[in-house]
Amino acid sequence: MADENEEVVQKGPNIILVVVGTALVTLLLGGGGLFAMGVFDSETSAPQESEKTAENSEQLSNPKAPAVEIEKLFDDGVTLRDGSKLVFTLVAEIPKEDKSKNALIRNLPKIKHEIILLMSDYKRESMKGRSKKEDILELIMKRINKKYKTPESNFVINALYFTKFDIQ
C-alpha cells in the first residue's frame, strides 16, 4: 500500500506538466493561425501602402531648404557693466520674403541700438560659455521679434549668432 501512494504522488506532478504543456502548445498554434490570417489580410492592402511609402521616400530624398537667409546685422563693440569691452559680429537668420528684408533694413538702426543697450547690462562673467551666450541671444531675439513684428511687415528673426566674439 505504501508503494501505491508513492506512485500516485510521483505521477501527480507529471500529469500537471503534461496538461500545462498541452495548453501552451494549443495557445501557440492558435496564435500562429491568427497571425497567419492577419498577414494574408494585410497583403490585400499592400499596394496602397507602397504608394504612400514611395511618396514619403521621394519627399525625403528631395528635401526643401527653409526659406531663410543669413544676414550680417552689424559689427560693433559694447562696454559691459563691469568695464570689459565686447567686440562682436552679429548675424541673423531671417525669412527670404521681401517684406521681412525691408522691415529689417528699415528697423536696423533701432535694432542695433536696442541690442547694444541689452548687451551692456551683462558682465564679463555672465558671457562665459556657449550656453550662456546662446541664452543671451535667445532673450535678445525674443525681445526684438516681439517689438518689431507687425502684420504688414511679417518681420521675424529665426536665430541670432555671434560670428566674432572677443571680450577685452
Secondary structure, 3 states (H helix, E strand, C coil): CHHHHHHHHHHHHHHHHHHHHHHHHHHHHHHHHHHHHHHHHHHHCHHHHHHHHHHHHHHHHCCCCCCEEEEEEEEEEEECCCCCEEEEEEEEEEECCHHHHHHHHHHHHHHHHHHHHHHCCCCHHHHCCHHHHHHHHHHHHHHHHHHHCCCCCCCCCCEEEEEEEEEC
